[in-house]
Amino acid sequence: MHDAVPNPVRDRLQACLNAQRAASAEHGPLSPERRAECLDGLANALIRHADDIATAIAADFGHRSVHETKLADVYSVVAALRHARKHFRTWMKPRRRPIEWMFQPGTGRILYQPLGVVGVISPWNYPVQLTLSPLAGALAAGNRVMIKPSEITPRTSALLEQVIGEVFDPAEVAVVQGGPDVAKAFSRLTFDHLFFTGSTSVGRQVMQAAADHLVPVTLELGGKSPALLMADYPIEKAAERIAVGKLFNAGQTCIAPDYVLVPRDRKEAFIAAFRDAVARLYPTLAVNPDYTAIINERHYERLHHLVADARSCGACLHEINPGHETFDPAQRKIAPVIVTDVPDHALVMSEEIFGPVLPVVVYDDVDEACRFIAARPHPLALYPFSHDRKTIDRVLERTRSGGVAVSDTLLHCVQEELPFGGVGASGMGAYHGEAGFRTFSHARSVFHQARLNGAGMTRPPYGSRMNRLLSMLLR
């Protein structure tokens, strides 16, 4: 992130930031009335452009399910905007805080104030959701925002710029497009907060660049999110729910189940159940409008390399092709593959897969499975499947992850009342709902001294009175 960047790029971004700072200095943060207008206006614009968004994303992917786009990239953002619109006035209310008795009758309160200008760097896999969901929290808190969308989805990024331009003045929200040089320059700007969603490796670079100016960051990364199937849970139901989470967007989801842990004596039953579930969900793949393509050639080749590496390491591969179709490489669709008997040194067990490839790992008892999860970098999500509350509690106690969905996949991500974020290698900070408002707000502490108070007792010159006071305080 410290490579030299062209001056015109840096100057263009700096001019945009300067314009937003100047607007903030002249007009202050967004008023509550303007925040409400922004949230309503953006929600209405997304509904108005829902078909355009589906078309643009499908063109960028080669093929992307229209229903997946409208569900994940339109509805989820509209729901977030409406939730923020309904609750932000409550979130922004000052909160009283109790004061220690010796400082009474003084009073304390917390004011939630916007940070200023926020930068958002968004990824390609859900290019609308992962751009506009953080924007919802930033707007609810009253900030101005600069957005750098992904160059890997250029049609969607151009449409985002158009939609944003219909609702906002550039001094409120601005979209800046460009490639890696723009992203590098963007991450070096002196924002009041920088929000990044993407890979762990790039997240490290973004954080390093932001650190040069002490810009605080929220990093929403990824990792290898496990599903853990316990012996008491119906295997057919678990297999279907894991298949739904794994194959939504063809596995190109940061919280997709990356691998599944199953009891040793249920391995074959799980493979059969997963195969049956895929056949029900996607009777065909190559020509199925519900089954999404891999985003580009580089990721398509990367996934084939992961599978080839697993094979060379001695793993068993179980391709699932219900329609017995032939796949045209130009269409970049990949049939789901289960990988079993895979050694730890295989790439599918060390790299985030981000595609329809599912390693299955066997275990003998739940404690062993928990140790397996805990020995690896903390994932963004964890999916334990069990009806036994004590077993679930034991798993939650002995593992760490950004979030959890019990006996299902993905759904914790769309709960606006729950914070969403990673831990350790899967990220830092959280957003969604009130958590997003807090992320983009400064909790400013204010102490009000009373007219009549006892503060004089703690001022010099010190003597016997202070000694008595300290003796009482330190008993």
N, C-alpha and C positions, 0 to 999 in steps of 0.2 A: 504494500500500500504506500510505500515511500518512493515509488518511481516518479520521475519527473512527468508532469502533465502539461499539455499545451496551455499557454497563458490565456488564449481566447476562451477555453473551456472554463478555467478557474474564474476568469473575469465575468463571464456570463452568469455563472452560479452565484458569485458574490454580489452581483448587481441585483439579482432576484432576492437574495437574503437581505440586502440593504433596503430594498423597497418595502419588504415586510416589516423590518425593524422600524423604518421611518413611519409607516402607517400605525404601528403600535405606539410609537412615541407621540404621534399627533392625536390619534383617536382612542388610545387605550386598548385593552383586550376586547374581544368580542362581547357585546352586551348579552344579557340573558335573552332578550328579544331576538337579537341577531342569531344567537346559537339555535334557538327554536326554528327560525326561518331556514337556517342552513341544514339542520337535520331533516326537516320536512322536505325541503327542496331537493336534497340529494336522494332521499327515499323515492320521491315521485319521479325523479329523473331516471333512476334505475328501473323502475317499473315500466316507464315509457320506452326505455331502450333495451328491455329484456331480450327481445329477439335479435337486436343488433349485437348484443353482447354474446349471445349463443353463436351467432354466425362468425364473429371475429375470433372467438376462442377456438371454434372448430377449424377455422382456416389456419390458425397458428399451430394447432396440434396435428393437423392432417385429418384427424377425425376426433371429435370429442362429443360424447353423449349430450344432446340438448337438455335432457332431463337432469343430468348431473350438473350441468352448468347453471340451470335455473334454480336448482335446489341449493347448490353449494356456493355459487358466486353471485346469485341475485337474492334469493330469499333470505339466506343467512345474514347478508348485510342489511337488507331492509328491516329484518327483525332487530338487529343490533341498533340501527338508527332509531327505530320506533321506541325501543326500550330506553335508550339514552334520552330521547325527547320527552318521555313520560316521567323520568326520574331525576334528570340532572339538577333541577331546582332544589330538590331535597338533598342531593349529594353536596351541593355547594353551600348549604346553610352553615354558618359558623357553629362550632360545637363548644359548649361550655366544658371546662375541665376543673376538677376540684383542686384547691390550693391547700398546702400544708398549713396546719393551725397557726404556726408561728408567723406566717406571712398574711394571715387574714386580718382585716376584712378585704384584702386585695382579691381580685378575681382573675381567672384565666380563661382564654378561649383560643380556638384554632380557626384561622381563616384559610380557606382553600382558594388559592389564586393560580391563574394560568402561568406556566413556565415562561412563555414568550413565543419563540419560533421553534417548531418541532420539525425535524427531518424524518422522513419515512422512506426506507429502501425496501421494495417488495419483490417477491420471487415470481417465477413463471407458472408454478403448478396450479395455484388458484389465484390467477392474476388480478381478479376483481376483489374477491373476499379478503385476501391478505394485503391489499392496498387500502381498502375502504373501511375495514373493521377497526384498525388502529386510528384511522381518521375520525371515526365516530367518537372515540374516547377523547381525542385531542380537541375536537370541536366542542364537545360537551363541557370540557374544562376551560374553553375560551381562548385557545391558542390559534395562532396562524401556522400554516403547514406548507412545507415543500415536499414534493413526492418525486422519487426516482423509481419508476416502474421498470420491469425487466425488459431488456432488449431481445430476449429469446421469444417473447410474444409481442412482436412489433405492432400487429393490427389491433390487438387489445389495448396496448399502451396508447396508441393514437386515439382510439375510441375513448379511453379514460380521460385523456386530455380534453377531448371535445365535451364530454359529459361534465367534467369539472368546470370547464369554461362557461357552460350554460348556467351554472348555479353560483359560482364564486367570482369575485374580483381577484386578479392575480396577487393583490396585496393581502388577500385572505388565505387562499389556497392556490398553489401553483404546481404544475407538472413539468418536470424537466426530463426530456428523453435523451438517450444516447447509450453508448456502449461502455466497456470497462473503464475507459479513461474518464468518462463522466461520473461513473460510480466511485472511482477513487477520489476524484476532486470533491464530490458530494460528501463523502465520509470525512473529509478534512475540514469542512466548514464549521464555524463556531456556533452551532445550534445551541439552544438551551436544553435540548434532549434529542437523541438520535435513536430511532426505532428501526431495527433490522430483522428481517425474516429471511432465512436461507440456511446454507450448510454450516456445519461447525467450523470447517476450515476457513471459509470466508468470514465467518463471524469473528474469529480471532483477529483477522486483518482489520476488520471494521473497528473492533474495540481498540486495537493498537493505534489506528489513525485518530480516533476520537480522543484517546488519552493525551495526545499532544496538546490539546486545548482544554483538557479536563471536562470534556463534554460527557455527561452521564448517558448511559446506553441501556436500552432494553434489547436483549438478544433472544429471538425465538428461533431455535435451531431444530434439531431432530434427534437422530440416534436410532438405535435398534430396539423398538418398542415390542416387548414380548406379550404373547397371550399364554396364559397358564391354565390348562385344563385339569381340573381336579376329578378324582375318581367318582364322586357322587353326582356329577353333572351329566345330563343326557348328551351323549356324544353327537347325535344328529343335530340337535339344536345348537350346540357349540360350533360345530363345523359350519353350519349355514351362516351364523353370525360372524364368524371369523372370515368366511369367504366374502361376505358383503363388505367388511372393512378392508380386506386385502385387495379386492378387485375394483372397488370404487375408484374411478379415475385411473384404472389399470395399475393400481398400487402406487401411483405418484402422489402420495400424501404423507406429510411429515409424521402423522400419527397412525399410519397404517400398521397393522400387526406385522412386524418384521420377521418374527419366527414364533413357533409355538412349542411349548413344553407339554408333553403328554405322558401319562403313566406308561411304563414300559409294556405292560400287557394290553394296552389299548392303541398301540401305534397303528397296527394294520386296520383296526376298526375306524380310526380317525381318517386314515388315507381314503378308505372306501367312502366314508360319510362326506368327506370334503369333495371327493370326485362327484358324488351324487348331487351335492349342493350346487356345485358349479354347473352341472348339466341342467338343473332346474332354473338357475338364475340366468344362464347364458347358453341356451340350446345350440347356438352357433356363435362363432367368434369373429371370423374374418369379415363377414358381411353384416354383422349384428350392429345396428345403430346404437345399442346400449353399451357396447364395449369400446372403450376409448383406446386410441393409438398412443404410442410412446412419442414424446414431444419432438425429438429430433434424431438425426442419425447418430450423433455422438452417444446419446443415452441408450439408443437401440443397440449399438455395438457394445456399450459397457455392460448391459444386461446379458447379452450373449457371452461376453467374456466371463462374467460371474458364473454362469452355468457351466461353461467349458472348464473353468478352473475347478469347480466342485467335482466334475466328472474325473478330471486328472488326479484329484486328491483321493479318489476311491469312493465317492458318494454315489448313492443310487438316485436316479432321476425318474420322476413319474410325471410325464406330460399329460395334461388333461385337455383333450380336444374332442368335445362331445359330438361335433358334426363331422369328424374325420376330414377336416378341410385342409387345403393347401394354402399356405400364407404367402402373399406377395411381399417380399422385403420392402418394396417401395411404399407399402401401406403402413409399415412400422407397427404392426400388431403382433403381440407375442402371446402364445397360449400359456395358461398358468402351468407352473411346474412346481411340484413338491420335491424337496431334496431331503433324503434321509441318510442315516449313517455318515453324516458329514463331520470331518474332523475340525477341531477348533481353528487350525491354521488356514482353512479354506477362506477365500475372500468373502463368501456369503455369510460367514460367521464373524467377520471383523468390520465390514463396510456396510453402511446403510444401503439397503437394496433398492428401494424406490421403484418398484416394479412388481409384476405378478409372479414372483418367485418366493416360495415359502419353505424354509428349512423346518424340519420337524426334529425336535430333540427329545429323547426319552429320559425319564427320571424314575427313581424308585420310591422316594417319599417326598413330601412337600418341603421339608427342611432342605433337602438336597436341591430342589428346584429354586428355592429362595437363595441359597448360596450361589447357584449358577447366575442368577440375575444380579445379585449384589456384587459379584466379583467383576462386573463389567461397568463401563461408564453409565451413569444414571440416564435412563431413556426419557423421552418426552411423555410417553404414555405407558400404562400397564393395564392388561386385561385379564384379571383372574375370573375363572368360571367355576362357581361353586354355589350351592344353596346353604352351605353351613356357615353361619355368621362367625363362629369362632375361628374357623379355618381362614376365612377372608381377613379377619382382624390380624391373625398371625402373619399372613402374607404382607399385609400393609405395614405391620410393625417391623418386619425384617427386610424390607426392600425400600428403595427410593425411586420416585419418578415424578415428572412434572405434574401429571394428573392420572386419574384412574377412572375406568368405566367397569363396573362389576357385572359380569355375565352379559356383556355386550361390547361393541367396539365403536369408536369414533364419537359417540353421542355426548360425552362430557364436553366436547368442544363447542357445542351449539347451545349450551346453557348460559344465558347471559348473567345469571345470578352467581355463577361459579367463575373464579379467576382462572385464566388459561395462561400457562407459562411453563418453562422448563426449570431444571435444576442441574447444576454442574455442567457437564458437557452438552446437555440439551438446552441450555439457555439460562437467562437470568431476567427477573422481572416478570410481570404478568399484566394482562389486559382482559377485555370483555367486561361489559357492564360497569359497575361501580369501581372494579379493580382498574379498568382503563382510565376512568376519570381520575383516580388517585395517582396513577402512574404519570399522568400529564399535568398534575397539579402540584404546587408547592404548599405543604401544610405549614403555614406560618403561625408560629406561636406568639401570642400577645398576652402580656401580663399588665393588668391595670392596678396601679397603686391607689389605695383609698386615701381620702383626705386625712383621716385620722388613722395612724398606723403605729406599729411598734418597731419599725425598722431602725430607729435611733438606738435601740438596745444593742445593735450589732456593730456600731460604729466606734472608731477610736475617739479618745484614748481608752484603751482596754484597761480593765482593773478587776476589782472583786465582783462587780456586777456581771461582767462577761464570764468570769470563772464560775459563778453560780449557774448562769445560763448553760454553759457548756457541760457542767456537771449534770444538769437535768437532762440535756439532749442526749448525752452519751451514756446514760445509765443502761 
